[in-house]
């Protein structure tokens, strides 16, 4: 086994037991990146030309390589949010989440690709070009945190960070065959995260085992006075335990989602996971979320675009990023910088957000959306009075080919129905691996294989993920349930990134 | 159609965005489709519903108002092409 193949827990143990050195682990991951990156193209900026110093040799993550989504600020290292408008901006401060990792000894291999300002679900809406899914390089890795998911899936690093505003951790985790956690809103500091929709954004980890998510969360989940939405006195316990059980736990399916169409491998994964849960002693039940099912997509995009329009007002070319020096006046300068610097999807969302928040339309659209959000949060609160977890798909379909995006943006937004309600209600959501769909999903009947061994990567097919949701602050319980699911459904293998 | 291209262009200019003809065409279609989607809110009775806030935020714990020095001012200045000495020079906003 090559060192890059080690999961986070085993890499930590190996370093601690001096089976190998941090330099050897770094070199192995770097060689893996060198080999696969021409196919996968996960990076925007690499920082692994020479080994970065480890700040804390005694820390939990001492010597462990990682990558960050390029909307997390890193002192002196280019941070772009995949947009031309940030140019070669080097932030003068670190995002708190990265500071915590750095202080625990993690080593930064680089900053990875994403949809511009996290607006998208393919990782193709980037000023730096698309990232490719390491399981099938003709397909999208998902987004917006596609680079973070691809890097873990391809074995570049044992864990990474992304951000999730409407599914941007869970969907790429599912598409790339890794685990991803969108924590409860307020669990992880957002300080230093380039804002998209501030009331929806949340930073979270990707890894190849649930236990590894627990390890990363034990570092990330700390109160930070620099983020006023970060709650103190929660003290979550992410200690890994083998003796956890689902016996007597209630796991609900959403009544209104049952009539929606799913790709056959995803429908099969739902059945298989339900059986696993029953065999583990869980009680399968049903909850009704009618407002979520019918209004969440419209509510989410109304709020996300309104917040985005406000957050992106700050990019004017004066203090940082792309600029011009020969504009006739301030208005012309702002117009020139913003018109060139933002991509088309970002421009559309800014204009939509401006439209919704104008005084003449604000009550009809923006304020109405904030009230619909209240109904959605109340609906979830009632549901979690009747169940411990909710099981549902992450997406209705498996990853499509690069370039096959639907021309109708609204249809593309509707595929986010399973993920974005979680952000509206501030809940935690775990995207977990269930197995591989053999063959091309649209051409062959579903035939899922969740075992670790046996299938050569080339014949393995696309990974299939599902989602488990819990009430606010239930992140530790959610990951404990994930440990049990992984034990039964199998652990994903590292993807070959198009290399035989 | 709720908004024509002229109205969308006016909104774009408010956002300091100058659109090409193609971009304006796309944005007009996009916004009208989006507003159609939002019409679904009219099916709900929102009269007595409060705008959303996280329950915990109502408790809003205050923190000490402590001054923390930020020393990397050079790091900020290095990133702007409009620096004048120790300041970022904002373009003139009042026309002569």
Interface residues (C-beta under 8 A of the other chain):
Chain A: X75 X76 X89 X90 X91 X92 X93 X185 X186 X225 X229 X231 X232 X291 X294 X295 X297 X298 X299 X301 X302 X305 X309 X313 X316 X318 X319 X320 X321 X323 X325 X327 X329 X330 X331 X333 X334 X335 X336 X338 X339 X342 X344 X347 X348 X350 X351 X352 X354 X355 X356 X358 X364 X365 X367 X368 X369 X370 X371 X372 X373 X374 X375 X377 X408 X409 X410 X424 X426
Chain B: X3 X8 X11 X12 X13 X14 X15 X16 X17 X18 X19 X23 X26 X27 X30 X31 X33 X34 X35 X37 X38 X40 X41 X44 X46 X49 X50 X51 X52 X54 X56 X57 X61 X63 X70 X72 X73 X75 X76 X78 X79 X80 X81 X82 X88 X90 X91 X92 X93 X95
